[in-house]
Amino acid sequence: MAKGDPKKPKGKMSAYAFFVQTCREEHKKNPEVPVNFAEFSKKCSERLKTMSGKEKSKFDEMAKADKVCYDREMKDYGPAMEGKKKDPNAPKRPPSGFFLFCSEFRPKIKSTNPGISIGDVAKKLARCGII
């Protein structure tokens, strides 16, 4: 079962993701060499570090173009999300046992300790709630 909206555009790719994609395509040309994902990632990272700025700029441009395309697709996709609003009349979940405990003992703690801060009340309730 798929999560989320299938019509939602895929996320934008970073320059590094484009670089790894090209490395993967190069590696597919030589299929008899087994691939270990950890080693492959390390080699890609080292290779990117040794690249010149001019070579890296190609991937930066690809990422910028993908971001523009993604932003345009999200702009078109945006109005579809407006229809999903929470129903104000929907029933609330029942309170947990700790909430019921706190609502019962909070007035007792406040009456025995007038002027106590909200945080201190919560700390006392937490200590009392531990068995």
C-alpha positions as CSV (number, residue, x, y, z in Angstrom):
1,M,0.0,0.0,0.0
2,A,1.5,3.3,-1.1
3,K,1.9,6.2,1.4
4,G,0.8,9.7,0.6
5,D,-0.6,11.1,-2.6
6,P,0.5,9.4,-5.8
7,K,0.0,12.6,-7.7
8,K,2.5,14.5,-5.6
9,P,5.7,15.4,-7.5
10,K,8.8,13.6,-6.5
11,G,11.3,15.5,-4.4
12,K,14.1,17.6,-5.9
13,M,17.5,16.0,-6.4
14,S,20.7,17.5,-5.0
15,A,23.8,18.0,-7.0
16,Y,25.4,15.0,-5.2
17,A,22.4,12.8,-6.1
18,F,22.9,13.7,-9.8
19,F,26.6,12.9,-9.4
20,V,25.9,9.5,-7.8
21,Q,23.3,8.8,-10.6
22,T,26.0,9.3,-13.3
23,C,28.4,7.1,-11.3
24,R,25.8,4.4,-11.1
25,E,25.2,4.6,-14.9
26,E,29.0,4.3,-15.5
27,H,29.1,1.3,-13.2
28,K,26.2,-0.4,-15.1
29,K,28.4,-0.5,-18.2
30,N,30.6,-3.0,-16.4
31,P,28.1,-5.4,-14.8
32,E,30.5,-8.3,-14.0
33,V,32.1,-6.3,-11.2
34,P,30.1,-6.9,-8.0
35,V,29.0,-3.7,-6.1
36,N,29.1,-3.1,-2.4
37,F,26.9,-0.1,-1.6
38,A,29.2,1.2,1.2
39,E,32.3,1.0,-0.9
40,F,30.5,2.5,-3.9
41,S,29.3,5.4,-1.8
42,K,32.8,6.0,-0.4
43,K,34.3,6.0,-3.9
44,C,31.7,8.4,-5.2
45,S,32.3,10.7,-2.2
46,E,36.1,10.7,-2.8
47,R,35.7,11.2,-6.5
48,L,33.5,14.2,-5.9
49,K,36.0,15.7,-3.5
50,T,38.8,15.5,-6.1
51,M,36.7,17.1,-8.9
52,S,37.3,20.6,-10.1
53,G,34.8,23.4,-9.6
54,K,34.0,23.4,-13.3
55,E,33.1,19.7,-13.2
56,K,31.0,20.1,-10.1
57,S,29.2,23.1,-11.6
58,K,27.6,20.8,-14.2
59,F,25.9,18.9,-11.4
60,D,25.0,22.1,-9.6
61,E,23.2,23.4,-12.8
62,M,21.3,20.1,-13.1
63,A,20.2,20.4,-9.4
64,K,19.1,24.1,-10.0
65,A,17.1,23.1,-13.1
66,D,15.5,20.2,-11.2
67,K,14.6,22.6,-8.3
68,V,12.9,25.0,-10.7
69,C,10.9,22.1,-12.3
70,Y,10.0,20.8,-8.8
71,D,8.9,24.2,-7.6
72,R,6.7,24.6,-10.7
73,E,5.2,21.2,-10.2
74,M,4.5,21.9,-6.5
75,K,2.9,25.2,-7.4
76,D,0.5,23.3,-9.8
77,Y,0.0,20.6,-7.2
78,G,-0.7,23.0,-4.3
79,P,-4.5,23.6,-4.7
80,A,-5.2,19.9,-4.5
81,M,-4.0,20.0,-0.9
82,E,-6.5,22.7,0.1
83,G,-9.4,20.2,0.2
84,K,-7.9,18.2,3.1
85,K,-9.0,20.1,6.2
86,K,-9.7,18.6,9.6
87,D,-13.3,18.3,10.6
88,P,-14.0,20.5,13.7
89,N,-16.8,18.2,14.7
90,A,-14.7,15.0,14.6
91,P,-14.6,13.2,17.9
92,K,-11.5,13.6,20.1
93,R,-9.4,10.7,21.3
94,P,-10.1,9.6,24.9
95,P,-7.6,11.0,27.5
96,S,-4.8,8.7,28.6
97,G,-4.6,7.3,32.1
98,F,-1.9,9.8,33.1
99,F,-4.2,12.7,31.9
100,L,-7.0,11.3,34.0
101,F,-4.7,11.0,37.0
102,C,-3.4,14.5,36.6
103,S,-6.9,16.0,36.3
104,E,-7.8,14.3,39.6
105,F,-4.7,15.2,41.6
106,R,-3.8,18.7,40.1
107,P,-6.3,20.6,42.4
108,K,-5.0,18.7,45.5
109,I,-1.4,19.7,44.7
110,K,-2.4,23.3,44.0
111,S,-4.4,23.6,47.3
112,T,-1.5,22.2,49.4
113,N,1.1,24.4,47.6
114,P,-0.5,27.8,46.8
115,G,1.5,30.0,44.4
116,I,3.3,27.0,42.9
117,S,4.3,27.3,39.2
118,I,2.7,25.2,36.4
119,G,6.0,23.4,35.8
120,D,6.5,22.5,39.4
121,V,2.9,21.1,39.5
122,A,3.8,18.9,36.5
123,K,7.0,17.7,38.2
124,K,5.1,16.8,41.4
125,L,2.4,15.0,39.3
126,A,5.1,13.1,37.5
127,R,6.7,12.0,40.7
128,C,3.3,11.0,42.2
129,G,2.4,9.0,39.1
130,I,5.5,6.8,39.2
131,I,4.7,3.5,41.0
